[in-house]
Amino acid sequence: QVRLEESGGGLVLPGGSLKLSCSASGNIFTINTMGWYRQAPGLQREMVATITSGGRTNYSDSVKGRFTISRDTPKSTVYLQMNSLKPEDTAVYYCNAPSVFSTRNYWGQGTQVTVSS
């Protein structure tokens, strides 16, 4: 079992920045890739960014150049630095980590990000 706990969401003006954090605990040896997904009202959950234990990153086209995912492996923590935020970035952001030993997919409880003037 892996527990993921997010923090750092909030309300920000368009053009502003926020940094999300996700700490993993429990059987962290069962996970490799960690990532961030988001879900806006009425829409499907979508991938935002992922990072492997080796540091390889992947971003959705909608956030490339604005968001940066990073990882502190000793602390089992992944970050999402979000710059130049737009109203369309408004969503609940979820931390994700799929198990490498099974089809199990771990999710955090989500943190709300609202970009509005």
N, C-alpha and C positions, 0 to 999 in steps of 0.2 A: 504494500500500500504506500502510495506517495501522496503527500498533502502539498497543495500549492496555495500560497497566500499572496494576493496582490495588494498593492497600496499605491497611492500617488494620484488618483483621479481627482477631478474637480471641475470647476467652472473657469474658463479662460476666454479672453477676448480673441477675436480673429487676428491671426498673425502672431499670437503668443506661443508660449512653450509650456510643456509639461513633461515630467519624467515619471514613468511607471516602474515599479519594482515588483518582482515575483520571487518569493523565497520557497524553495522546495525542502521538504523534510520527510523523514521516513526512509523507505528503501530506495534511496536515490541512485544506488548502483543499477537499478532496473531501467533508468532513463538515460537517453543520450541527447537527442534533439529537444530543445525547448522553444516555445514560440508564443506569439501573441495573435489572437483572433479578435474580431469585433462583430457586434451585432447591433444594427440600428433598428428602431421600431418598424415592424412590417417587412423587414428584409431578412435574408438568410445570413447565418454567421459566415464570415469570410476571413481568410488568412490575411494577416497584416505583415508579419515578419517571423522568420525562424532562424535559429542558430544551432549548429551542431556543437558537440563537445570540443571539436577541433577548431571551432571558430568560423566555419563556413556559414555564410548568411544568405538569406533569400528574402526578397521583398515583393509585395504586390506593386503593380505599376502605379497605383494611386498614391503611394507614399514614398516612392523612390526619390531620393534627394532631400526629403524633409524629415524622415524618421530614421533613427539609428538603433539597431538592436545590439546589445553587448552582453557579456556574460562574465561573472566572477565565479569560476568553477570551485575554488576552495570554500566559498560561502554558499554554493548551490543557489545562486541568485542570478536572474536574468533581468535586464533593464530594457526599457524602450524610451529613448529620448525623442520627443515629438516637437518639432519646430515648425514654424509657419503654419500653424493650425488653421483649418478652414471649418466653416459650419458643417460641411458634409463629413467631417471626421467625428462628429457627435455620435456616440454609441457606447454600449457597455463593452469594455475591453476584458478579455479573458486570457489568462495564462494557460498554456497547454503543454503537456509532455506525454508522448506516447511511450508505452512500455516497449522495450526491445526484446522481451521474452514472451510476450503474449499480444493479443489484439486489444488489450486494455488501453484506454485513453484517459489520462488524468486531466481534470479541469479545475481551475480555481473558481471562486465564487463570483468573480467579476467586479470591475470597478467602473463607475460611470465617468465618462469624459463628455463635457458639454462645452461646445465652442459657440459663443453667442455674444452679441453686443447688447 
